[in-house]
Amino acid sequence: MPGSWAPNVDSDGVEGKIAGIADIRAHDPGFDENVFLAQVQRLFFAVLEAWTALKPALSQGVMASLIWEEQKAQVAAEKMNADAPSATVTGEDNRTAAAAAEIVIIAVPYASHESILDEIKPAVAGKIVVDAVVPLVPPKVSVVKLPPDGCAALIAQRLLAGTARVQLKDGAIKGINLAEVFRRAKTALGSSEAKAQAREAQQTDFSEMTASFTIKNGVAHNEDLDMKAPLFRVSGKGDIDIGNSTMDYVTNATVVATTTGQGGADLAQLSGLTVPVRLVGPFDALKYHVDYTAAATQFARSKAGERLKGALEERLGIAKPPAGEQAAPGGQPSGQGSSGNALDKLKGLLGR
């Protein structure tokens, strides 16, 4: 034919293919070369048509699932590149794409949601995952059917695990004012525990806060909270249930020797006091419990306790016995009966 050309056939290659077919027939005597070639041709044109029309569904029946998913992503990328020539979009299989991304956005059919989360789970540890899946269940895909977890995003929170680290500077914890807790401690050390509702108007300022978390089944566990402020230092550990928006966290807040910052000079005499505070409940109705019994025990044994005891004794008019004079039984100086009652109250206040 005019314009036709004779292909340059690699005879060694042909012989190799003939040898390969012979090996197949030795393994499968029923192998039919013509049927095989017809199937290959059908597959080729199915894939070619899918790419030409940019309709990956046309080739879904002739491709392995993983390979088809990758082709589907590549076709979608081609469409986006055509719509936005200045952009560079590439298509990969789910795990490869998740591994390459810094922020992962999940927008897949709800029926495939959990299987895809399991697939990409190793690739998204420590990354931001945005789950935009809507739980539509065929055949009525116009109706949202809420899963037991509440929404698809909560399922993702439950299934995905990993680690996280927080490092913040010059911020505030909303809902509790630790300076106010310390201030109340000056008059409440004789009580066992105080409970209060966290209020949005309250806050605890800090200059630096660090914490690391291990996340499993939607629960972030922390053991190394370290928060610093001009007035105090806070350590703590506990659990934050991300999916259910609740927390159970125990902190130990210690007053440091300073008269600046939140709280002011009136708390300087409490330097060294440690107050355990437990934060518990849902995020929007958080409650905190202050364990004044533990604080009183620690405080009474500390130098801060001795300083406050001396200041209160002086304010109550309790004189120390002159040098060489022994106190009366019960720790009361001789001749100080009325003051002794005040001292007994002081001891009760300090838990001693």
Secondary structure by P-SEA (a helix, b strand, c coil): ccccccccccaaaaaaaaaaaaaaaaacccccaaaaaaaaaaaaaaaaaaaaacccccccccccaaaaaaaaaaaaaaaaaaacccbbbbbbcaaaaaaaccbbbbbccccaaaaaaaaaccccccbbbbbcccccccccccbbbbcccccaaaaaaacccbbbbbbbcccccccccaaaaaaaaacccccccccccccccbbbbbcbbbbbbbbcccbbbbcbbbbbcccbbbbbbbbbccccccbbbbbbbbbcccccccccccccccccbbbbbbbbccccbbbbbbcaaaaaaaaaacaaaaaaaaaaaaaacccccccccccccccccccaaaaaaaaaaaaaaacc
